[in-house]
């Protein structure tokens, strides 16, 4: 059996995903990180970006994450996000419309959120 880490992806309003994984890739203020079983303990600040989880069963879970924290110790990874959506939950057409609206209104924060949502959909 391959080494595993337990992952909890939690948004402010709900538990988004929980399970066993072999690798998690996330964007932090220090850059992109990959966490595998046995990684050194860490605590970081999440940037907006896709989070990719390689499950123990060989599947891939992708989520659009907007801000928050990541912590890892004892093969337990917690991603505590302000906002998080699984790629399967994202309506790509709606995200494209939101991106266009944000660009026309020159709303940089909304533009970034829409771009992250579209990147998460593209990765899945």
BELVEN-V686966 format. One line per field, one symbol per residue. ss: DSSP state (a for helix, b for strand, c for the rest). phi: phi as a letter, one per 20 degrees, with the letter a starting at -180 (. if undefined). psi: psi as a letter, one per 20 degrees, with the letter a starting at -180 (. if undefined). Layout:
ss->???
phi->???
psi->???
This chain:
ss->ccccbbbbbbbccbbbbbbbbbbbbbbbccbbbbbccccccbbbbbccbbbbbbbccccbbbbbbbbbbbbbbccbbbbbbbbbbbaaaccaaaaaaaaaaaaacccaaaaaaaaaaaaaaaac
phi->.ffccedcdcdgdaeebbrebdbcdbddfepfccdcgngfgbbbdfefrfdddeffenecdccedcmpcccballcdddddfcbcfgfeeefffffffffffffeldffffffffffffffffg
psi->pqqqqppooprhirpgqpaqripppqpriiapqpprpjqqqqprpprprqppporhijrpppqppnrbqpqpqlkoppooqgpppqhiipoggghgghggghghilnhghggggggghhghhh.
